[in-house]
Amino acid sequence: MTINVRIVQAVTGACLALATAACTSTVTGTPSPAAGASPTVHADVFAGLNACRVLEQLTAGQGFGPGENISRRNECDVSKSRFGTYGLALDPVQGLREYREANDAVTETSVNGRDALQAAIPTGGCSLAVEVGEHARAMVQVALISSPRDPQACVDAQALAEKLEPLLPKVP
């Protein structure tokens, strides 16, 4: 045997030992999802869409600053001095049902023919969630500095959502 063959055999044996050592316990029975887990994994319908780039595109030329990613998820805010903030969240996991459960006084509406829900933001402003699929939504938020309860925030949220909707994926 040559030295190269012995090295390959030794490396292969070491890899096999590591691979089998990684799984140290066996559970018998039929696998099933954890309680509350969805039985299927949903693909990210927003793959390739960056909330900051989309929001910057929608607000271009209106005096808003650059988008600021506000979380590890696909969420972004843009601000305009002495005006307020617009936000966009592209959520591939939660749909309108979860939005309804998380918000008080939800109003049903539509955006360019898509089902949508609107609610006041408790700290002031308005949010509007647009259906992208059973388990996906795009949510716009508008907070104006004029007044925390300014009804113009919902008017602006609807207008922003109408500009956003053609950019959203069409999911059956």
N, CA, C and O of each residue as an XYZ file, in Angstrom:
688
protein
N       0.832     -1.169      0.000
C       0.000      0.000      0.000
C       0.881      1.238      0.000
O       1.896      1.292      0.694
N       0.483      2.230     -0.784
C       1.259      3.465     -0.800
C       0.807      4.348      0.335
O      -0.244      4.136      0.940
N       1.616      5.332      0.607
C       1.304      6.235      1.715
C       0.036      7.033      1.443
O      -0.712      7.329      2.375
N      -0.225      7.394      0.164
C      -1.433      8.160     -0.181
C      -2.699      7.357      0.099
O      -3.685      7.909      0.588
N      -2.683      6.067     -0.203
C      -3.847      5.216      0.041
C      -4.096      5.111      1.537
O      -5.247      5.150      1.970
N      -3.035      4.977      2.340
C      -3.190      4.890      3.798
C      -3.761      6.190      4.368
O      -4.591      6.166      5.277
N      -3.317      7.301      3.836
C      -3.853      8.606      4.299
C      -5.333      8.697      3.979
O      -6.126      9.113      4.824
N      -5.719      8.310      2.760
C      -7.137      8.352      2.360
C      -7.950      7.430      3.264
O      -9.038      7.807      3.700
N      -7.448      6.230      3.555
C      -8.169      5.308      4.420
C      -8.302      5.876      5.837
O      -9.355      5.750      6.461
N      -7.254      6.488      6.333
C      -7.295      7.061      7.681
C      -8.273      8.222      7.748
O      -9.046      8.325      8.700
N      -8.249      9.095      6.752
C      -9.167     10.238      6.728
C     -10.602      9.756      6.593
O     -11.490     10.263      7.280
N     -10.844      8.785      5.719
C     -12.191      8.237      5.532
C     -12.698      7.621      6.827
O     -13.852      7.822      7.206
N     -11.839      6.874      7.504
C     -12.229      6.261      8.783
C     -12.543      7.315      9.834
O     -13.498      7.165     10.595
N     -11.749      8.379      9.885
C     -11.983      9.453     10.858
C     -13.294     10.159     10.563
O     -14.057     10.460     11.481
N     -13.562     10.427      9.289
C     -14.825     11.087      8.916
C     -16.021     10.225      9.260
O     -17.031     10.723      9.757
N     -15.911      8.922      8.996
C     -16.995      7.996      9.319
C     -17.237      7.959     10.817
O     -18.385      7.938     11.260
N     -16.174      7.950     11.597
C     -16.312      7.940     13.054
C     -16.973      9.213     13.546
O     -17.833      9.160     14.425
N     -16.585     10.367     12.991
C     -17.209     11.633     13.386
C     -18.667     11.688     12.990
O     -19.503     12.170     13.754
N     -18.979     11.197     11.801
C     -20.354     11.241     11.322
C     -21.266     10.377     12.187
O     -22.382     10.788     12.502
N     -20.820      9.221     12.566
C     -21.670      8.359     13.384
C     -21.721      8.821     14.820
O     -22.715      8.577     15.504
N     -20.672      9.489     15.305
C     -20.668      9.981     16.681
C     -21.599     11.175     16.840
O     -22.058     11.447     17.949
N     -21.889     11.894     15.758
C     -22.747     13.074     15.839
C     -24.171     12.701     16.216
O     -24.873     13.518     16.812
N     -24.616     11.504     15.891
C     -25.958     11.047     16.223
C     -25.817     10.032     17.342
O     -25.476      8.875     17.095
N     -26.075     10.455     18.559
C     -25.826      9.576     19.690
C     -27.064      8.940     20.282
O     -26.948      8.014     21.086
N     -28.277      9.416     19.903
C     -29.467      8.815     20.487
C     -30.459      8.461     19.396
O     -30.510      9.107     18.349
N     -31.239      7.434     19.649
C     -32.236      6.963     18.703
C     -33.584      7.004     19.395
O     -33.714      6.600     20.550
N     -34.578      7.492     18.687
C     -35.937      7.522     19.201
C     -36.783      6.683     18.271
O     -36.773      6.886     17.057
N     -37.529      5.724     18.849
C     -38.384      4.881     18.035
C     -39.745      5.528     17.899
O     -40.128      6.354     18.728
N     -40.470      5.165     16.872
C     -41.808      5.686     16.662
C     -41.911      6.388     15.329
O     -40.993      6.348     14.510
N     -43.046      7.030     15.125
C     -43.304      7.743     13.886
C     -43.053      9.224     14.087
O     -43.583      9.812     15.030
N     -42.260      9.842     13.224
C     -42.002     11.273     13.395
C     -43.260     12.093     13.118
O     -44.040     11.762     12.224
N     -43.453     13.161     13.888
C     -44.567     14.078     13.663
C     -44.110     15.469     14.060
O     -43.198     15.617     14.873
N     -44.751     16.513     13.480
C     -44.336     17.871     13.813
C     -44.620     18.204     15.267
O     -45.528     17.643     15.879
N     -43.838     19.120     15.811
C     -44.048     19.572     17.186
C     -45.403     20.244     17.292
O     -45.934     20.730     16.292
N     -45.965     20.278     18.476
C     -47.268     20.908     18.690
C     -47.215     22.348     18.223
O     -46.300     23.093     18.573
N     -48.193     22.730     17.438
C     -48.262     24.096     16.941
C     -47.415     24.335     15.705
O     -47.498     25.406     15.104
N     -46.601     23.364     15.308
C     -45.753     23.530     14.128
C     -46.560     23.257     12.876
O     -47.473     22.432     12.882
N     -46.230     23.934     11.831
C     -46.877     23.724     10.558
C     -46.360     22.438      9.943
O     -45.155     22.190      9.980
N     -47.234     21.609      9.377
C     -46.777     20.339      8.842
C     -45.935     20.495      7.578
O     -45.219     19.565      7.205
N     -46.000     21.622      6.926
C     -45.197     21.847      5.736
C     -44.350     23.088      5.919
O     -44.710     24.008      6.654
N     -43.226     23.095      5.243
C     -42.347     24.252      5.283
C     -42.723     25.149      4.120
O     -42.845     24.680      2.988
N     -42.907     26.424      4.384
C     -43.299     27.368      3.353
C     -42.069     28.057      2.800
O     -41.213     28.526      3.551
N     -41.988     28.114      1.492
C     -40.869     28.796      0.851
C     -41.028     30.301      1.057
O     -42.146     30.802      1.184
N     -39.926     31.002      1.090
C     -39.948     32.453      1.248
C     -40.380     33.078     -0.068
O     -39.592     33.160     -1.011
N     -41.648     33.524     -0.134
C     -42.164     34.128     -1.366
C     -41.476     35.455     -1.666
O     -41.574     35.966     -2.782
N     -40.777     36.018     -0.674
C     -40.092     37.289     -0.860
C     -38.599     37.119     -1.164
O     -37.850     38.096     -1.174
N     -38.170     35.877     -1.410
C     -36.756     35.651     -1.722
C     -36.357     36.558     -2.881
O     -37.014     36.578     -3.921
N     -35.297     37.292     -2.693
C     -34.834     38.213     -3.730
C     -35.376     39.622     -3.581
O     -34.879     40.537     -4.237
N     -36.388     39.828     -2.732
C     -36.912     41.175     -2.488
C     -36.338     41.693     -1.174
O     -36.492     41.054     -0.132
N     -35.688     42.827     -1.219
C     -35.122     43.450     -0.032
C     -36.021     44.623      0.351
O     -36.227     45.531     -0.454
N     -36.554     44.612      1.563
C     -37.506     45.641      1.991
C     -36.929     47.044      1.850
O     -37.642     47.960      1.441
N     -35.662     47.232      2.176
C     -35.067     48.572      2.071
C     -34.996     49.040      0.622
O     -35.327     50.187      0.321
N     -34.568     48.161     -0.269
C     -34.490     48.566     -1.681
C     -35.873     48.886     -2.229
O     -36.041     49.865     -2.956
N     -36.867     48.066     -1.885
C     -38.230     48.297     -2.364
C     -38.768     49.611     -1.808
O     -39.337     50.409     -2.554
N     -38.596     49.844     -0.508
C     -39.105     51.060      0.116
C     -38.406     52.302     -0.443
O     -39.052     53.322     -0.683
N     -37.103     52.217     -0.649
C     -36.379     53.345     -1.249
C     -36.883     53.627     -2.661
O     -36.995     54.787     -3.058
N     -37.187     52.577     -3.419
C     -37.744     52.738     -4.766
C     -39.101     53.437     -4.708
O     -39.379     54.327     -5.511
N     -39.939     53.034     -3.760
C     -41.289     53.591     -3.653
C     -41.297     55.045     -3.190
O     -42.220     55.794     -3.508
N     -40.269     55.446     -2.437
C     -40.236     56.807     -1.880
C     -39.206     57.698     -2.575
O     -38.955     58.814     -2.122
N     -38.615     57.224     -3.656
C     -37.588     57.994     -4.371
C     -38.129     59.369     -4.784
O     -39.257     59.494     -5.262
N     -37.302     60.384     -4.587
C     -37.666     61.739     -4.991
C     -38.632     62.449     -4.060
O     -39.104     63.540     -4.380
N     -38.937     61.849     -2.907
C     -39.890     62.452     -1.974
C     -39.218     63.024     -0.729
O     -39.903     63.456      0.199
N     -37.888     63.030     -0.699
C     -37.166     63.622      0.422
C     -36.897     62.697      1.591
O     -36.451     63.152      2.645
N     -37.156     61.415      1.431
C     -36.876     60.460      2.499
C     -35.397     60.096      2.479
O     -34.759     60.093      1.426
N     -34.864     59.792      3.654
C     -33.481     59.341      3.762
C     -33.356     57.908      3.300
O     -34.341     57.296      2.888
N     -32.138     57.362      3.364
C     -31.934     55.968      2.963
C     -32.639     55.003      3.915
O     -32.873     55.316      5.082
N     -32.961     53.853      3.401
C     -33.616     52.829      4.208
C     -32.723     52.335      5.324
O     -31.508     52.214      5.169
N     -33.354     52.051      6.455
C     -32.635     51.524      7.606
C     -33.261     50.199      8.001
O     -34.423     50.145      8.402
N     -32.479     49.128      7.885
C     -32.959     47.808      8.270
C     -33.199     47.825      9.777
O     -32.280     48.110     10.545
N     -34.426     47.522     10.210
C     -34.767     47.679     11.628
C     -34.780     46.370     12.415
O     -35.058     46.372     13.614
N     -34.480     45.256     11.749
C     -34.418     43.991     12.466
C     -33.644     42.991     11.623
O     -33.197     43.297     10.518
N     -33.496     41.786     12.171
C     -32.842     40.732     11.403
C     -33.764     40.210     10.311
O     -33.327     39.524      9.387
N     -35.038     40.540     10.429
C     -35.981     40.114      9.403
C     -35.970     41.138      8.272
O     -35.217     42.110      8.323
N     -36.775     40.934      7.284
C     -36.817     41.778      6.091
C     -37.736     42.978      6.340
O     -38.815     43.080      5.758
N     -37.283     43.893      7.226
C     -38.055     45.073      7.609
C     -37.194     46.319      7.462
O     -35.993     46.293      7.731
N     -37.819     47.410      7.033
C     -37.060     48.627      6.776
C     -37.909     49.861      7.070
O     -39.132     49.838      6.928
N     -37.245     50.929      7.480
C     -37.876     52.238      7.677
C     -37.132     53.283      6.862
O     -35.918     53.193      6.675
N     -37.866     54.268      6.381
C     -37.277     55.478      5.808
C     -37.910     56.664      6.515
O     -39.106     56.653      6.807
N     -37.109     57.687      6.789
C     -37.626     58.859      7.503
C     -37.427     60.120      6.688
O     -36.525     60.225      5.857
N     -38.304     61.069      6.956
C     -38.236     62.374      6.313
C     -38.367     63.415      7.417
O     -39.331     63.414      8.183
N     -37.388     64.292      7.483
C     -37.356     65.319      8.519
C     -38.645     66.140      8.524
O     -39.158     66.517      7.471
N     -39.153     66.406      9.709
C     -40.381     67.186      9.925
C     -41.602     66.622      9.205
O     -42.550     67.352      8.915
N     -41.574     65.307      8.915
C     -42.717     64.662      8.275
C     -43.112     63.390      9.008
O     -44.218     63.285      9.537
N     -42.180     62.404      9.036
C     -42.489     61.142      9.686
C     -41.687     60.001      9.112
O     -40.626     60.198      8.519
N     -42.213     58.792      9.301
C     -41.520     57.576      8.902
C     -42.468     56.642      8.168
O     -43.626     56.479      8.553
N     -41.958     56.035      7.107
C     -42.661     54.972      6.398
C     -41.891     53.685      6.667
O     -40.661     53.691      6.715
N     -42.609     52.596      6.840
C     -41.966     51.307      7.077
C     -42.531     50.244      6.160
O     -43.660     50.350      5.681
N     -41.729     49.216      5.921
C     -42.144     48.072      5.113
C     -41.580     46.805      5.738
O     -40.390     46.732      6.046
N     -42.436     45.814      5.924
C     -42.019     44.501      6.416
C     -42.541     43.449      5.444
O     -43.738     43.387      5.165
N     -41.632     42.624      4.932
C     -41.995     41.531      4.042
C     -41.888     40.243      4.854
O     -40.790     39.748      5.108
N     -43.030     39.710      5.256
C     -43.084     38.577      6.180
C     -43.514     37.312      5.440
O     -44.679     37.193      5.060
N     -42.594     36.362      5.229
C     -42.928     35.135      4.503
C     -43.567     34.055      5.374
O     -43.848     32.960      4.887
N     -43.799     34.346      6.649
C     -44.284     33.328      7.582
C     -45.700     33.626      8.083
O     -46.507     32.711      8.240
N     -46.000     34.893      8.333
C     -47.299     35.258      8.904
C     -48.197     35.886      7.844
O     -47.758     36.711      7.043
N     -49.455     35.479      7.858
C     -50.429     36.009      6.925
C     -51.373     36.987      7.611
O     -51.078     37.512      8.685
N     -52.507     37.218      6.973
C     -53.490     38.166      7.516
C     -54.133     37.648      8.800
O     -54.515     38.441      9.661
N     -54.257     36.340      8.938
C     -54.853     35.784     10.161
C     -54.043     36.211     11.381
O     -54.613     36.637     12.386
N     -52.725     36.099     11.299
C     -51.869     36.482     12.418
C     -51.911     37.989     12.663
O     -51.831     38.436     13.807
N     -52.036     38.767     11.596
C     -52.145     40.218     11.737
C     -53.426     40.573     12.505
O     -53.409     41.416     13.402
N     -54.524     39.924     12.142
C     -55.812     40.162     12.809
C     -55.714     39.821     14.299
O     -56.227     40.553     15.147
N     -55.054     38.711     14.605
C     -54.922     38.276     15.999
C     -54.047     39.223     16.823
O     -54.234     39.336     18.034
N     -53.110     39.890     16.190
C     -52.156     40.739     16.907
C     -52.596     42.197     17.031
O     -51.955     42.970     17.742
N     -53.669     42.586     16.358
C     -54.084     43.986     16.350
C     -55.537     44.151     16.764
O     -56.386     43.316     16.455
N     -55.805     45.238     17.466
C     -57.171     45.575     17.854
C     -57.818     46.417     16.753
O     -57.127     47.098     15.995
N     -59.122     46.365     16.677
C     -59.899     47.202     15.767
C     -59.366     47.154     14.337
O     -59.055     48.186     13.743
N     -59.266     45.954     13.802
C     -58.787     45.752     12.440
C     -59.919     46.042     11.458
O     -61.062     45.635     11.666
N     -59.578     46.749     10.393
C     -60.540     47.075      9.346
C     -60.177     46.305      8.084
O     -59.030     46.342      7.640
N     -61.155     45.606      7.504
C     -60.922     44.902      6.243
C     -60.932     45.909      5.106
O     -61.753     46.826      5.072
N     -60.010     45.721      4.182
C     -59.918     46.599      3.025
C     -59.306     45.792      1.883
O     -59.126     44.580      2.004
N     -58.992     46.447      0.796
C     -58.276     45.776     -0.292
C     -57.287     46.753     -0.900
O     -57.441     47.971     -0.806
N     -56.273     46.187     -1.523
C     -55.247     46.986     -2.183
C     -55.090     46.422     -3.590
O     -54.564     45.325     -3.775
N     -55.541     47.168     -4.558
C     -55.475     46.739     -5.965
C     -56.045     45.334     -6.157
O     -55.510     44.549     -6.940
N     -57.126     45.016     -5.445
C     -57.783     43.730     -5.570
C     -57.308     42.657     -4.603
O     -57.923     41.593     -4.520
N     -56.245     42.904     -3.880
C     -55.762     41.927     -2.889
C     -56.417     42.211     -1.540
O     -56.648     43.366     -1.182
N     -56.713     41.147     -0.797
C     -57.234     41.316      0.553
C     -56.181     42.003      1.412
O     -54.983     41.751      1.281
N     -56.658     42.878      2.294
C     -55.756     43.609      3.183
C     -56.488     43.934      4.475
O     -57.718     43.931      4.531
N     -55.707     44.213      5.509
C     -56.237     44.616      6.813
C     -55.483     45.850      7.269
O     -54.281     45.993      7.043
N     -56.225     46.737      7.919
C     -55.641     47.987      8.407
C     -55.907     48.127      9.896
O     -56.969     47.743     10.386
N     -54.932     48.681     10.615
C     -55.095     48.904     12.053
C     -54.254     50.097     12.478
O     -53.243     50.430     11.860
N     -54.703     50.721     13.543
C     -53.924     51.811     14.127
C     -52.731     51.228     14.862
O     -52.824     50.154     15.457
N     -51.606     51.937     14.822
C     -50.426     51.551     15.579
C     -50.600     52.151     16.973
O     -50.840     53.353     17.086
N     -50.488     51.360     18.029
C     -50.733     51.862     19.382
C     -49.917     53.106     19.753
O     -50.397     53.959     20.499
N     -48.700     53.210     19.240
C     -47.867     54.376     19.558
C     -48.123     55.546     18.614
O     -47.510     56.604     18.752
N     -49.017     55.359     17.666
C     -49.363     56.402     16.712
C     -49.050     55.986     15.293
O     -48.009     55.386     15.026
N     -49.944     56.303     14.396
C     -49.754     55.958     12.999
C     -50.714     54.871     12.567
O     -51.687     54.560     13.255
N     -50.419     54.301     11.413
C     -51.315     53.324     10.803
C     -50.498     52.239     10.118
O     -49.452     52.516      9.530
N     -50.981     51.004     10.196
C     -50.345     49.913      9.463
C     -51.374     49.230      8.582
O     -52.562     49.185      8.901
N     -50.898     48.706      7.478
C     -51.766     48.036      6.531
C     -51.039     46.789      6.038
O     -49.933     46.877      5.504
N     -51.665     45.629      6.220
C     -51.077     44.358      5.806
C     -51.775     43.873      4.546
O     -53.003     43.790      4.499
N     -50.991     43.554      3.529
C     -51.503     43.095      2.240
C     -51.211     41.606      2.106
O     -50.088     41.159      2.337
N     -52.231     40.848      1.732
C     -52.062     39.403      1.590
C     -51.190     39.070      0.387
O     -51.399     39.582     -0.712
N     -50.215     38.210      0.615
C     -49.368     37.708     -0.465
C     -49.563     36.195     -0.593
O     -49.275     35.620     -1.643
N     -50.031     35.576      0.428
C     -50.341     34.152      0.454
C     -50.945     33.846      1.808
O     -51.010     34.714      2.679
N     -51.388     32.610      1.984
C     -51.983     32.241      3.268
C     -51.008     32.483      4.415
O     -51.415     32.855      5.516
N     -49.731     32.271      4.156
C     -48.713     32.422      5.193
C     -47.695     33.492      4.822
O     -46.507     33.333      5.101
N     -48.135     34.565      4.204
C     -47.214     35.650      3.849
C     -47.993     36.948      3.702
O     -49.138     36.974      3.252
N     -47.321     38.028      4.103
C     -47.942     39.344      3.981
C     -46.851     40.397      3.814
O     -45.703     40.212      4.217
N     -47.255     41.502      3.207
C     -46.405     42.689      3.141
C     -47.112     43.732      3.981
O     -48.302     43.984      3.791
N     -46.394     44.339      4.903
C     -47.018     45.314      5.790
C     -46.325     46.665      5.655
O     -45.106     46.772      5.782
N     -47.133     47.699      5.395
C     -46.617     49.063      5.381
C     -47.072     49.750      6.661
O     -48.158     49.489      7.177
N     -46.217     50.632      7.156
C     -46.547     51.401      8.352
C     -46.207     52.859      8.089
O     -45.193     53.175      7.466
N     -47.068     53.734      8.574
C     -46.847     55.168      8.428
C     -47.049     55.818      9.785
O     -48.085     55.640     10.426
N     -46.047     56.575     10.214
C     -46.132     57.356     11.454
C     -45.763     58.790     11.108
O     -44.648     59.061     10.663
N     -46.697     59.701     11.313
C     -46.477     61.104     10.994
C     -46.163     61.886     12.263
O     -46.695     61.575     13.329
N     -45.304     62.897     12.161
C     -44.970     63.676     13.348
C     -46.038     64.718     13.655
O     -46.034     65.298     14.741
N     -46.950     64.967     12.722
C     -47.984     65.978     12.925
C     -48.850     65.671     14.137
O     -49.190     66.568     14.909
N     -49.205     64.403     14.301
C     -50.032     63.979     15.427
C     -50.023     62.460     15.460
O     -50.125     61.830     14.407
N     -49.905     61.853     16.634
C     -49.906     60.386     16.697
C     -51.187     59.773     16.140
O     -51.165     58.638     15.663
N     -52.282     60.487     16.189
C     -53.568     59.948     15.729
C     -54.042     60.611     14.439
O     -55.239     60.610     14.151
N     -53.138     61.166     13.673
C     -53.486     61.844     12.423
C     -54.088     60.846     11.433
O     -53.418     59.882     11.065
N     -55.346     61.052     10.986
C     -55.975     60.131     10.040
C     -55.249     60.095      8.686
O     -55.450     59.167      7.901
N     -54.424     61.083      8.417
C     -53.658     61.102      7.172
C     -52.693     59.922      7.103
O     -52.318     59.492      6.013
N     -52.290     59.398      8.255
C     -51.371     58.253      8.268
C     -51.989     57.056      7.543
O     -51.292     56.361      6.805
N     -53.274     56.809      7.740
C     -53.926     55.682      7.059
C     -54.116     55.965      5.572
O     -54.048     55.050      4.752
N     -54.351     57.215      5.226
C     -54.449     57.596      3.816
C     -53.097     57.343      3.137
O     -53.038     56.784      2.042
N     -52.020     57.758      3.799
C     -50.682     57.554      3.250
C     -50.317     56.073      3.194
O     -49.675     55.632      2.241
N     -50.719     55.298      4.206
C     -50.443     53.862      4.217
C     -51.145     53.178      3.039
O     -50.558     52.317      2.384
N     -52.374     53.551      2.772
C     -53.111     52.979      1.639
C     -52.419     53.335      0.324
O     -52.270     52.478     -0.548
N     -52.000     54.578      0.176
C     -51.323     55.009     -1.053
C     -49.994     54.271     -1.241
O     -49.662     53.854     -2.350
N     -49.245     54.116     -0.161
C     -47.976     53.391     -0.233
C     -48.217     51.925     -0.596
O     -47.494     51.365     -1.420
N     -49.211     51.311      0.003
C     -49.534     49.912     -0.293
C     -49.970     49.741     -1.753
O     -49.655     48.727     -2.375
N     -50.682     50.715     -2.297
C     -51.106     50.632     -3.695
C     -49.919     50.721     -4.648
O     -49.928     50.093     -5.706
N     -48.903     51.492     -4.286
C     -47.678     51.550     -5.098
C     -46.866     50.265     -4.944
O     -46.212     49.822     -5.889
N     -46.910     49.668     -3.750
C     -46.154     48.451     -3.458
C     -46.748     47.225     -4.136
O     -46.003     46.377     -4.627
N     -48.043     47.114     -4.173
C     -48.728     45.884     -4.594
C     -48.245     45.330     -5.939
O     -48.043     44.119     -6.027
N     -48.049     46.126     -6.982
C     -47.584     45.537     -8.249
C     -46.195     44.889     -8.163
O     -45.845     44.074     -9.017
N     -45.409     45.237     -7.153
C     -44.072     44.672     -6.982
C     -44.083     43.360     -6.204
O     -43.076     42.652     -6.157
N     -45.221     43.038     -5.595
C     -45.318     41.834     -4.765
C     -45.504     40.583     -5.626
O     -46.092     40.647     -6.706
N     -45.000     39.447     -5.143
C     -45.182     38.190     -5.881
C     -46.652     37.831     -5.981
O     -47.431     38.081     -5.061
N     -47.016     37.249     -7.092
C     -48.374     36.744     -7.294
C     -48.370     35.285     -6.859
O     -47.756     34.438     -7.508
N     -49.057     34.996     -5.762
C     -49.101     33.646     -5.213
C     -50.546     33.181     -5.257
O     -51.443     33.898     -4.813
N     -50.786     31.958     -5.801
C     -52.177     31.471     -5.893
C     -52.815     31.272     -4.542
O     -53.975     30.868     -4.460
